[in-house]
Amino acid sequence: MKRYSGVRLIERGVYEINYRPYKKASRVFKRVKADSLQEADQVRAEAKAAASRQFQISSDGKSRLHAGLSEIWDSIDKSLQSENRPRRTILRYRKTFFRLFSEFKDKKFPNMQEASRISLTFLEEYKSYYCVDLGMQGGWRAELIVVKAIIGRMYRLGYCEEAAVNLRKLLQAPKAIKKSFPDIPVSKIKELLSFIKSDRPDYYPLMYFIVRTGRRIEESTLIERRDVVWNGIRPMQINIRAETTKMRENAPLKSLDAELEDVVRQAYKSSMRHKAPWLFLNKHGKKCSQTRVRNYLKESSLNIIGVEITPHYFRHRFFTECGKNNLPLIDVMEISGLKDVKIMNKYYSHGTVEGRANVLEKTGF
């Protein structure tokens, strides 16, 4: 049997990673603690970088530690592009990178010459700057994720020492706040979809797909025509590619009912007519913009049903409805593309009036 490579889940919270420190070297196997496959993969990349650095030319390593911001960002940018990261993600990295090492550094640490000189004090001050001076305390958790990812990538590319990576563990992220999502009646959802179908028929196939499958808008807008698998004239499967998903894993949609088949078929014909690679197109024959779709849904939902929602609401709604109907967890995860049960329990499980009433009914005397 062919040996696996990379990362493998051993038990909850424990992953086995393996890598070659340099070309033709024997593989190194380690068990590490991580909250997700993505985090374990990042630990693997850093361990591999640390091991391979022993065989690099020392002069090259020293010169990189004194590199300018433009050189560092160019390397990070190329690294992100090599992984086919979405443009939106790359722009987020860029904005955070220059806010951290240019805007903030120039104001608070003007004497700090190189990005490799990053310290715990520097990062703690940046936290205060971001939360207090910029007034974005509610976004610190998301900002911290990007900051840690940037430091880890700088280390793997040789632009900072291992000590900088270890600082990330000292930065405590605030506890995740589980958002409350409105319990909107099915009749209202149908009314909203009906309005979208008449007002923006180009957005309707994408929105219907998200409502029915609970998929993220980020991966839904990146589905291409080549991802649709056909059985004669019937679309029978959609291959959601790893590079478009949050967990960077393939998450194919293996089942479509008659309504979904019809929506996918119509979207495919429109894509063919405009000779575009994407499955879901806007009225100009271009890929649907996540931001514009999100803003349109916010405005139309507020006007039609009196509640402002975003496409991500339908992912939460999908899991809630599946839970209310006691649907098999493995099937729910395959349709929605969710990979981690712990994530679903932590963020996507929401109580309902009907569910609480049913509990009281079943436990009564």
ROMAR-622171 format. One record per residue (C-alpha): residue number from 1; x negated, y, z. Coordinates in Angstrom, 1 decimal, always signed. Layout:
ROMAR-622171
<r i="NUM" X="X" Y="Y" Z="Z"/>
...
end
This chain:
ROMAR-622171
<r i="1" X="+0.0" Y="+0.0" Z="+0.0"/>
<r i="2" X="-1.3" Y="+3.5" Z="-0.9"/>
<r i="3" X="-2.4" Y="+5.5" Z="+2.2"/>
<r i="4" X="-0.5" Y="+8.7" Z="+2.8"/>
<r i="5" X="-2.2" Y="+12.0" Z="+3.0"/>
<r i="6" X="-1.5" Y="+15.3" Z="+4.6"/>
<r i="7" X="+1.0" Y="+15.4" Z="+7.4"/>
<r i="8" X="+3.3" Y="+12.7" Z="+8.9"/>
<r i="9" X="+5.9" Y="+12.9" Z="+11.7"/>
<r i="10" X="+5.0" Y="+10.4" Z="+14.5"/>
<r i="11" X="+7.7" Y="+11.3" Z="+17.0"/>
<r i="12" X="+9.5" Y="+14.4" Z="+18.0"/>
<r i="13" X="+7.0" Y="+17.3" Z="+18.4"/>
<r i="14" X="+4.0" Y="+15.1" Z="+17.4"/>
<r i="15" X="+2.5" Y="+14.9" Z="+13.9"/>
<r i="16" X="-0.4" Y="+13.1" Z="+12.4"/>
<r i="17" X="-2.6" Y="+15.1" Z="+10.1"/>
<r i="18" X="-5.5" Y="+14.0" Z="+7.9"/>
<r i="19" X="-7.9" Y="+15.7" Z="+5.7"/>
<r i="20" X="-11.4" Y="+15.5" Z="+4.1"/>
<r i="21" X="-13.8" Y="+18.1" Z="+5.6"/>
<r i="22" X="-15.6" Y="+18.2" Z="+2.3"/>
<r i="23" X="-15.5" Y="+16.4" Z="-1.1"/>
<r i="24" X="-16.0" Y="+12.6" Z="-0.9"/>
<r i="25" X="-16.1" Y="+12.7" Z="+2.9"/>
<r i="26" X="-14.2" Y="+10.2" Z="+5.0"/>
<r i="27" X="-10.8" Y="+11.3" Z="+6.1"/>
<r i="28" X="-10.3" Y="+12.7" Z="+9.6"/>
<r i="29" X="-7.1" Y="+11.7" Z="+11.3"/>
<r i="30" X="-5.7" Y="+13.7" Z="+14.3"/>
<r i="31" X="-2.5" Y="+13.9" Z="+16.2"/>
<r i="32" X="-1.3" Y="+17.4" Z="+16.9"/>
<r i="33" X="+1.7" Y="+18.9" Z="+18.7"/>
<r i="34" X="+3.9" Y="+21.1" Z="+16.5"/>
<r i="35" X="+7.5" Y="+22.3" Z="+16.3"/>
<r i="36" X="+8.0" Y="+21.7" Z="+12.6"/>
<r i="37" X="+6.4" Y="+20.1" Z="+9.6"/>
<r i="38" X="+5.4" Y="+23.6" Z="+8.3"/>
<r i="39" X="+3.6" Y="+24.4" Z="+11.6"/>
<r i="40" X="+1.8" Y="+21.0" Z="+11.5"/>
<r i="41" X="+0.7" Y="+21.7" Z="+7.9"/>
<r i="42" X="-0.7" Y="+25.0" Z="+9.0"/>
<r i="43" X="-2.7" Y="+23.3" Z="+11.8"/>
<r i="44" X="-4.0" Y="+20.8" Z="+9.3"/>
<r i="45" X="-5.1" Y="+23.6" Z="+6.9"/>
<r i="46" X="-6.9" Y="+25.4" Z="+9.8"/>
<r i="47" X="-8.6" Y="+22.2" Z="+11.0"/>
<r i="48" X="-9.8" Y="+21.5" Z="+7.5"/>
<r i="49" X="-11.1" Y="+25.0" Z="+7.0"/>
<r i="50" X="-13.0" Y="+24.8" Z="+10.3"/>
<r i="51" X="-14.6" Y="+21.5" Z="+9.4"/>
<r i="52" X="-15.5" Y="+22.5" Z="+5.8"/>
<r i="53" X="-17.0" Y="+25.8" Z="+7.0"/>
<r i="54" X="-19.9" Y="+23.9" Z="+8.5"/>
<r i="55" X="-21.0" Y="+23.0" Z="+4.9"/>
<r i="56" X="-20.6" Y="+26.5" Z="+3.4"/>
<r i="57" X="-23.4" Y="+28.8" Z="+2.7"/>
<r i="58" X="-23.9" Y="+31.0" Z="+5.7"/>
<r i="59" X="-24.6" Y="+34.2" Z="+3.8"/>
<r i="60" X="-21.3" Y="+33.9" Z="+2.0"/>
<r i="61" X="-19.5" Y="+33.5" Z="+5.3"/>
<r i="62" X="-21.3" Y="+36.6" Z="+6.8"/>
<r i="63" X="-20.5" Y="+38.8" Z="+3.8"/>
<r i="64" X="-16.8" Y="+37.8" Z="+4.0"/>
<r i="65" X="-16.6" Y="+38.9" Z="+7.6"/>
<r i="66" X="-17.5" Y="+42.4" Z="+6.5"/>
<r i="67" X="-15.2" Y="+42.5" Z="+3.5"/>
<r i="68" X="-12.9" Y="+45.5" Z="+2.8"/>
<r i="69" X="-9.1" Y="+45.4" Z="+3.0"/>
<r i="70" X="-8.6" Y="+45.3" Z="-0.8"/>
<r i="71" X="-10.8" Y="+42.2" Z="-1.1"/>
<r i="72" X="-9.1" Y="+40.5" Z="+1.7"/>
<r i="73" X="-5.6" Y="+41.2" Z="+0.4"/>
<r i="74" X="-6.6" Y="+40.1" Z="-3.1"/>
<r i="75" X="-7.7" Y="+36.7" Z="-1.7"/>
<r i="76" X="-4.5" Y="+36.4" Z="+0.4"/>
<r i="77" X="-2.4" Y="+37.4" Z="-2.6"/>
<r i="78" X="-4.0" Y="+34.8" Z="-4.9"/>
<r i="79" X="-3.6" Y="+32.2" Z="-2.1"/>
<r i="80" X="+0.1" Y="+32.9" Z="-1.8"/>
<r i="81" X="+0.6" Y="+32.9" Z="-5.6"/>
<r i="82" X="-1.2" Y="+29.5" Z="-5.9"/>
<r i="83" X="+1.5" Y="+28.1" Z="-3.6"/>
<r i="84" X="+4.3" Y="+29.6" Z="-5.8"/>
<r i="85" X="+5.6" Y="+31.7" Z="-2.9"/>
<r i="86" X="+8.5" Y="+33.9" Z="-3.9"/>
<r i="87" X="+7.8" Y="+37.5" Z="-4.8"/>
<r i="88" X="+9.8" Y="+38.6" Z="-1.9"/>
<r i="89" X="+7.6" Y="+36.7" Z="+0.6"/>
<r i="90" X="+4.4" Y="+38.0" Z="-1.0"/>
<r i="91" X="+5.7" Y="+41.6" Z="-0.7"/>
<r i="92" X="+6.6" Y="+41.0" Z="+3.0"/>
<r i="93" X="+3.0" Y="+39.7" Z="+3.6"/>
<r i="94" X="+1.6" Y="+42.8" Z="+1.8"/>
<r i="95" X="+3.7" Y="+45.3" Z="+3.8"/>
<r i="96" X="+2.8" Y="+43.7" Z="+7.1"/>
<r i="97" X="-0.9" Y="+43.3" Z="+6.2"/>
<r i="98" X="-1.4" Y="+47.0" Z="+5.3"/>
<r i="99" X="+0.8" Y="+48.2" Z="+8.2"/>
<r i="100" X="-1.4" Y="+46.2" Z="+10.6"/>
<r i="101" X="-4.9" Y="+46.9" Z="+9.2"/>
<r i="102" X="-4.4" Y="+50.3" Z="+7.6"/>
<r i="103" X="-1.5" Y="+52.3" Z="+9.0"/>
<r i="104" X="-1.7" Y="+51.1" Z="+12.6"/>
<r i="105" X="-5.5" Y="+50.6" Z="+12.7"/>
<r i="106" X="-6.1" Y="+54.2" Z="+11.4"/>
<r i="107" X="-3.8" Y="+55.6" Z="+14.1"/>
<r i="108" X="-4.7" Y="+53.6" Z="+17.1"/>
<r i="109" X="-8.1" Y="+52.0" Z="+16.4"/>
<r i="110" X="-9.9" Y="+54.4" Z="+14.0"/>
<r i="111" X="-13.3" Y="+53.1" Z="+15.1"/>
<r i="112" X="-12.6" Y="+49.5" Z="+14.1"/>
<r i="113" X="-14.5" Y="+48.9" Z="+10.9"/>
<r i="114" X="-13.6" Y="+45.4" Z="+9.8"/>
<r i="115" X="-10.4" Y="+43.4" Z="+9.9"/>
<r i="116" X="-12.5" Y="+40.5" Z="+11.3"/>
<r i="117" X="-12.9" Y="+42.5" Z="+14.6"/>
<r i="118" X="-9.3" Y="+41.8" Z="+15.5"/>
<r i="119" X="-8.7" Y="+41.3" Z="+19.3"/>
<r i="120" X="-5.9" Y="+40.6" Z="+21.7"/>
<r i="121" X="-5.8" Y="+44.2" Z="+22.7"/>
<r i="122" X="-5.4" Y="+45.2" Z="+19.1"/>
<r i="123" X="-2.5" Y="+42.8" Z="+18.6"/>
<r i="124" X="-0.8" Y="+43.8" Z="+21.9"/>
<r i="125" X="-1.0" Y="+47.4" Z="+20.9"/>
<r i="126" X="+0.4" Y="+46.6" Z="+17.5"/>
<r i="127" X="+3.4" Y="+44.9" Z="+19.2"/>
<r i="128" X="+4.0" Y="+48.2" Z="+21.1"/>
<r i="129" X="+3.6" Y="+50.2" Z="+18.0"/>
<r i="130" X="+6.0" Y="+48.1" Z="+16.0"/>
<r i="131" X="+8.7" Y="+47.8" Z="+18.7"/>
<r i="132" X="+8.5" Y="+51.3" Z="+20.3"/>
<r i="133" X="+6.9" Y="+53.7" Z="+17.9"/>
<r i="134" X="+8.7" Y="+52.3" Z="+14.8"/>
<r i="135" X="+11.8" Y="+51.4" Z="+16.8"/>
<r i="136" X="+12.1" Y="+47.9" Z="+15.4"/>
<r i="137" X="+12.1" Y="+45.8" Z="+18.5"/>
<r i="138" X="+14.8" Y="+43.5" Z="+17.2"/>
<r i="139" X="+12.6" Y="+42.5" Z="+14.3"/>
<r i="140" X="+9.4" Y="+41.6" Z="+16.3"/>
<r i="141" X="+10.0" Y="+37.9" Z="+16.3"/>
<r i="142" X="+10.0" Y="+37.8" Z="+12.5"/>
<r i="143" X="+7.1" Y="+40.3" Z="+12.3"/>
<r i="144" X="+5.0" Y="+38.1" Z="+14.6"/>
<r i="145" X="+5.5" Y="+35.1" Z="+12.4"/>
<r i="146" X="+4.0" Y="+37.0" Z="+9.4"/>
<r i="147" X="+1.2" Y="+38.5" Z="+11.5"/>
<r i="148" X="+0.2" Y="+35.0" Z="+12.8"/>
<r i="149" X="+0.4" Y="+33.6" Z="+9.2"/>
<r i="150" X="-1.8" Y="+36.4" Z="+7.9"/>
<r i="151" X="-4.5" Y="+35.8" Z="+10.6"/>
<r i="152" X="-4.4" Y="+32.0" Z="+9.9"/>
<r i="153" X="-4.8" Y="+32.6" Z="+6.2"/>
<r i="154" X="-7.7" Y="+35.1" Z="+6.7"/>
<r i="155" X="-9.4" Y="+32.4" Z="+8.8"/>
<r i="156" X="-9.0" Y="+29.7" Z="+6.2"/>
<r i="157" X="-10.4" Y="+32.1" Z="+3.5"/>
<r i="158" X="-13.4" Y="+33.0" Z="+5.7"/>
<r i="159" X="-12.5" Y="+36.6" Z="+6.6"/>
<r i="160" X="-12.3" Y="+36.2" Z="+10.4"/>
<r i="161" X="-13.7" Y="+33.9" Z="+13.1"/>
<r i="162" X="-12.0" Y="+31.0" Z="+14.8"/>
<r i="163" X="-11.5" Y="+33.2" Z="+17.9"/>
<r i="164" X="-9.1" Y="+35.4" Z="+16.0"/>
<r i="165" X="-6.9" Y="+32.3" Z="+15.3"/>
<r i="166" X="-6.9" Y="+31.3" Z="+18.9"/>
<r i="167" X="-5.5" Y="+34.7" Z="+19.8"/>
<r i="168" X="-2.2" Y="+33.8" Z="+18.1"/>
<r i="169" X="-1.4" Y="+31.3" Z="+20.9"/>
<r i="170" X="-1.6" Y="+34.1" Z="+23.5"/>
<r i="171" X="+1.0" Y="+36.2" Z="+21.7"/>
<r i="172" X="+4.4" Y="+35.1" Z="+23.1"/>
<r i="173" X="+7.3" Y="+35.3" Z="+20.7"/>
<r i="174" X="+10.6" Y="+36.5" Z="+22.2"/>
<r i="175" X="+13.2" Y="+33.8" Z="+22.6"/>
<r i="176" X="+15.4" Y="+33.3" Z="+19.5"/>
<r i="177" X="+18.8" Y="+34.9" Z="+19.9"/>
<r i="178" X="+21.5" Y="+32.7" Z="+18.5"/>
<r i="179" X="+23.8" Y="+34.9" Z="+16.6"/>
<r i="180" X="+27.6" Y="+34.7" Z="+16.9"/>
<r i="181" X="+29.4" Y="+34.1" Z="+13.6"/>
<r i="182" X="+33.1" Y="+35.0" Z="+13.1"/>
<r i="183" X="+35.6" Y="+32.2" Z="+12.7"/>
<r i="184" X="+37.2" Y="+33.3" Z="+9.5"/>
<r i="185" X="+40.3" Y="+31.3" Z="+8.3"/>
<r i="186" X="+40.1" Y="+29.2" Z="+5.1"/>
<r i="187" X="+42.8" Y="+31.4" Z="+3.6"/>
<r i="188" X="+40.6" Y="+34.5" Z="+4.0"/>
<r i="189" X="+37.6" Y="+32.7" Z="+2.5"/>
<r i="190" X="+39.7" Y="+31.7" Z="-0.5"/>
<r i="191" X="+41.0" Y="+35.3" Z="-0.9"/>
<r i="192" X="+37.4" Y="+36.6" Z="-0.8"/>
<r i="193" X="+36.2" Y="+34.1" Z="-3.5"/>
<r i="194" X="+39.3" Y="+34.9" Z="-5.6"/>
<r i="195" X="+38.3" Y="+38.6" Z="-5.5"/>
<r i="196" X="+34.7" Y="+37.9" Z="-6.4"/>
<r i="197" X="+35.8" Y="+35.7" Z="-9.3"/>
<r i="198" X="+37.9" Y="+38.5" Z="-10.8"/>
<r i="199" X="+35.6" Y="+41.4" Z="-9.8"/>
<r i="200" X="+32.1" Y="+39.8" Z="-10.4"/>
<r i="201" X="+32.6" Y="+36.6" Z="-12.4"/>
<r i="202" X="+28.8" Y="+36.4" Z="-12.8"/>
<r i="203" X="+28.3" Y="+36.2" Z="-9.0"/>
<r i="204" X="+31.2" Y="+33.7" Z="-8.5"/>
<r i="205" X="+29.3" Y="+30.4" Z="-9.5"/>
<r i="206" X="+26.4" Y="+31.2" Z="-7.2"/>
<r i="207" X="+28.7" Y="+32.2" Z="-4.3"/>
<r i="208" X="+30.9" Y="+29.1" Z="-4.8"/>
<r i="209" X="+27.8" Y="+26.9" Z="-4.8"/>
<r i="210" X="+26.6" Y="+28.4" Z="-1.5"/>
<r i="211" X="+30.0" Y="+28.1" Z="+0.1"/>
<r i="212" X="+30.4" Y="+24.5" Z="-0.9"/>
<r i="213" X="+26.9" Y="+23.2" Z="-0.1"/>
<r i="214" X="+25.7" Y="+25.5" Z="+2.7"/>
<r i="215" X="+22.5" Y="+26.1" Z="+0.8"/>
<r i="216" X="+20.3" Y="+29.2" Z="+1.4"/>
<r i="217" X="+20.6" Y="+32.0" Z="-1.1"/>
<r i="218" X="+16.8" Y="+32.1" Z="-1.4"/>
<r i="219" X="+16.7" Y="+28.6" Z="-2.9"/>
<r i="220" X="+20.0" Y="+28.8" Z="-4.8"/>
<r i="221" X="+18.9" Y="+31.8" Z="-6.9"/>
<r i="222" X="+15.7" Y="+29.9" Z="-7.9"/>
<r i="223" X="+17.5" Y="+26.9" Z="-9.3"/>
<r i="224" X="+16.5" Y="+26.4" Z="-13.0"/>
<r i="225" X="+18.3" Y="+24.7" Z="-15.9"/>
<r i="226" X="+15.7" Y="+22.0" Z="-15.9"/>
<r i="227" X="+16.6" Y="+21.1" Z="-12.3"/>
<r i="228" X="+20.0" Y="+19.9" Z="-13.4"/>
<r i="229" X="+20.2" Y="+16.1" Z="-14.0"/>
<r i="230" X="+22.9" Y="+15.0" Z="-16.4"/>
<r i="231" X="+24.8" Y="+11.8" Z="-16.9"/>
<r i="232" X="+26.3" Y="+12.4" Z="-20.3"/>
<r i="233" X="+28.3" Y="+15.6" Z="-20.0"/>
<r i="234" X="+28.4" Y="+15.5" Z="-16.2"/>
<r i="235" X="+25.9" Y="+17.2" Z="-14.0"/>
<r i="236" X="+25.2" Y="+14.5" Z="-11.4"/>
<r i="237" X="+22.3" Y="+16.0" Z="-9.4"/>
<r i="238" X="+20.4" Y="+19.2" Z="-8.8"/>
<r i="239" X="+16.7" Y="+19.0" Z="-8.0"/>
<r i="240" X="+15.9" Y="+21.7" Z="-5.4"/>
<r i="241" X="+12.1" Y="+22.0" Z="-5.8"/>
<r i="242" X="+9.8" Y="+22.1" Z="-2.8"/>
<r i="243" X="+8.3" Y="+25.5" Z="-3.7"/>
<r i="244" X="+11.7" Y="+27.2" Z="-3.5"/>
<r i="245" X="+12.7" Y="+25.8" Z="+0.0"/>
<r i="246" X="+11.8" Y="+27.2" Z="+3.4"/>
<r i="247" X="+10.2" Y="+23.9" Z="+4.6"/>
<r i="248" X="+8.3" Y="+23.5" Z="+1.3"/>
<r i="249" X="+9.8" Y="+20.1" Z="+0.7"/>
<r i="250" X="+12.0" Y="+18.7" Z="-2.1"/>
<r i="251" X="+15.6" Y="+18.9" Z="-1.1"/>
<r i="252" X="+17.7" Y="+17.5" Z="-4.0"/>
<r i="253" X="+21.5" Y="+17.8" Z="-4.1"/>
<r i="254" X="+22.4" Y="+14.3" Z="-5.1"/>
<r i="255" X="+26.2" Y="+14.5" Z="-5.1"/>
<r i="256" X="+28.6" Y="+16.9" Z="-6.8"/>
<r i="257" X="+32.4" Y="+16.7" Z="-6.8"/>
<r i="258" X="+34.6" Y="+17.7" Z="-9.7"/>
<r i="259" X="+34.8" Y="+21.4" Z="-8.7"/>
<r i="260" X="+31.1" Y="+21.7" Z="-8.2"/>
<r i="261" X="+30.5" Y="+19.9" Z="-11.5"/>
<r i="262" X="+32.7" Y="+22.4" Z="-13.3"/>
<r i="263" X="+31.0" Y="+25.4" Z="-11.8"/>
<r i="264" X="+27.5" Y="+24.1" Z="-12.5"/>
<r i="265" X="+28.5" Y="+23.2" Z="-16.1"/>
<r i="266" X="+29.8" Y="+26.7" Z="-16.7"/>
<r i="267" X="+26.7" Y="+28.3" Z="-15.2"/>
<r i="268" X="+24.5" Y="+26.0" Z="-17.4"/>
<r i="269" X="+26.4" Y="+27.1" Z="-20.6"/>
<r i="270" X="+25.9" Y="+30.7" Z="-19.7"/>
<r i="271" X="+22.2" Y="+30.2" Z="-19.0"/>
<r i="272" X="+21.9" Y="+28.4" Z="-22.4"/>
<r i="273" X="+23.6" Y="+31.2" Z="-24.2"/>
<r i="274" X="+21.3" Y="+33.8" Z="-22.7"/>
<r i="275" X="+18.2" Y="+31.5" Z="-23.2"/>
<r i="276" X="+17.2" Y="+32.1" Z="-19.6"/>
<r i="277" X="+15.4" Y="+29.5" Z="-17.4"/>
<r i="278" X="+17.6" Y="+30.2" Z="-14.3"/>
<r i="279" X="+20.9" Y="+28.4" Z="-13.7"/>
<r i="280" X="+22.8" Y="+31.3" Z="-12.0"/>
<r i="281" X="+22.6" Y="+34.6" Z="-13.9"/>
<r i="282" X="+24.0" Y="+38.1" Z="-13.4"/>
<r i="283" X="+26.1" Y="+40.0" Z="-16.0"/>
<r i="284" X="+22.9" Y="+41.1" Z="-17.7"/>
<r i="285" X="+21.7" Y="+37.5" Z="-18.3"/>
<r i="286" X="+19.0" Y="+37.8" Z="-15.7"/>
<r i="287" X="+18.3" Y="+35.9" Z="-12.4"/>
<r i="288" X="+20.7" Y="+37.0" Z="-9.6"/>
<r i="289" X="+19.0" Y="+39.3" Z="-7.2"/>
<r i="290" X="+19.2" Y="+38.1" Z="-3.6"/>
<r i="291" X="+19.4" Y="+41.6" Z="-2.2"/>
<r i="292" X="+22.1" Y="+42.8" Z="-4.6"/>
<r i="293" X="+24.2" Y="+39.7" Z="-4.1"/>
<r i="294" X="+23.8" Y="+40.1" Z="-0.3"/>
<r i="295" X="+24.8" Y="+43.8" Z="-0.4"/>
<r i="296" X="+27.7" Y="+43.1" Z="-2.7"/>
<r i="297" X="+29.1" Y="+40.4" Z="-0.4"/>
<r i="298" X="+28.7" Y="+42.7" Z="+2.6"/>
<r i="299" X="+30.7" Y="+45.4" Z="+0.9"/>
<r i="300" X="+33.4" Y="+43.2" Z="-0.6"/>
<r i="301" X="+33.9" Y="+41.1" Z="+2.5"/>
<r i="302" X="+34.4" Y="+44.2" Z="+4.6"/>
<r i="303" X="+37.0" Y="+45.5" Z="+2.1"/>
<r i="304" X="+38.9" Y="+42.3" Z="+1.5"/>
<r i="305" X="+38.9" Y="+40.4" Z="+4.8"/>
<r i="306" X="+37.8" Y="+43.2" Z="+7.2"/>
<r i="307" X="+34.6" Y="+41.4" Z="+8.3"/>
<r i="308" X="+31.1" Y="+42.1" Z="+7.0"/>
<r i="309" X="+29.3" Y="+38.8" Z="+6.2"/>
<r i="310" X="+26.2" Y="+37.8" Z="+4.2"/>
<r i="311" X="+25.6" Y="+34.6" Z="+2.2"/>
<r i="312" X="+23.9" Y="+33.0" Z="+5.2"/>
<r i="313" X="+27.2" Y="+33.1" Z="+7.0"/>
<r i="314" X="+28.4" Y="+30.3" Z="+4.7"/>
<r i="315" X="+25.5" Y="+28.1" Z="+5.8"/>
<r i="316" X="+26.6" Y="+28.4" Z="+9.5"/>
<r i="317" X="+30.2" Y="+27.9" Z="+8.5"/>
<r i="318" X="+29.3" Y="+24.7" Z="+6.5"/>
<r i="319" X="+27.7" Y="+23.1" Z="+9.6"/>
<r i="320" X="+30.5" Y="+24.2" Z="+11.9"/>
<r i="321" X="+33.2" Y="+22.7" Z="+9.6"/>
<r i="322" X="+31.2" Y="+19.5" Z="+9.2"/>
<r i="323" X="+30.9" Y="+19.3" Z="+13.0"/>
<r i="324" X="+34.7" Y="+19.9" Z="+13.5"/>
<r i="325" X="+35.4" Y="+17.0" Z="+11.1"/>
<r i="326" X="+32.8" Y="+14.6" Z="+12.6"/>
<r i="327" X="+31.1" Y="+14.1" Z="+9.3"/>
<r i="328" X="+27.9" Y="+11.9" Z="+9.2"/>
<r i="329" X="+24.9" Y="+13.9" Z="+10.1"/>
<r i="330" X="+22.6" Y="+12.3" Z="+7.4"/>
<r i="331" X="+25.1" Y="+13.2" Z="+4.7"/>
<r i="332" X="+25.5" Y="+16.8" Z="+6.0"/>
<r i="333" X="+21.7" Y="+17.3" Z="+6.0"/>
<r i="334" X="+21.4" Y="+15.9" Z="+2.4"/>
<r i="335" X="+24.0" Y="+18.2" Z="+1.0"/>
<r i="336" X="+22.7" Y="+21.3" Z="+2.9"/>
<r i="337" X="+19.0" Y="+20.6" Z="+2.5"/>
<r i="338" X="+18.4" Y="+20.9" Z="+6.2"/>
<r i="339" X="+15.4" Y="+18.8" Z="+7.3"/>
<r i="340" X="+15.2" Y="+19.2" Z="+11.1"/>
<r i="341" X="+18.0" Y="+18.1" Z="+13.4"/>
<r i="342" X="+16.6" Y="+20.2" Z="+16.2"/>
<r i="343" X="+16.9" Y="+23.3" Z="+14.1"/>
<r i="344" X="+20.6" Y="+22.6" Z="+13.4"/>
<r i="345" X="+21.3" Y="+22.1" Z="+17.1"/>
<r i="346" X="+19.4" Y="+25.2" Z="+18.0"/>
<r i="347" X="+20.7" Y="+27.7" Z="+15.4"/>
<r i="348" X="+23.5" Y="+26.3" Z="+13.4"/>
<r i="349" X="+25.8" Y="+24.7" Z="+16.0"/>
<r i="350" X="+28.8" Y="+26.9" Z="+16.9"/>
<r i="351" X="+31.8" Y="+26.1" Z="+19.1"/>
<r i="352" X="+35.3" Y="+26.7" Z="+17.8"/>
<r i="353" X="+38.7" Y="+27.3" Z="+19.4"/>
<r i="354" X="+40.0" Y="+24.0" Z="+17.9"/>
<r i="355" X="+36.9" Y="+22.1" Z="+19.1"/>
<r i="356" X="+37.2" Y="+23.3" Z="+22.7"/>
<r i="357" X="+41.0" Y="+22.6" Z="+22.7"/>
<r i="358" X="+40.3" Y="+19.1" Z="+21.5"/>
<r i="359" X="+37.7" Y="+18.5" Z="+24.2"/>
<r i="360" X="+40.2" Y="+19.6" Z="+26.9"/>
<r i="361" X="+42.9" Y="+17.4" Z="+25.3"/>
<r i="362" X="+40.7" Y="+14.3" Z="+25.2"/>
<r i="363" X="+39.5" Y="+14.7" Z="+28.8"/>
<r i="364" X="+42.9" Y="+15.5" Z="+30.3"/>
<r i="365" X="+44.8" Y="+13.1" Z="+32.7"/>
end
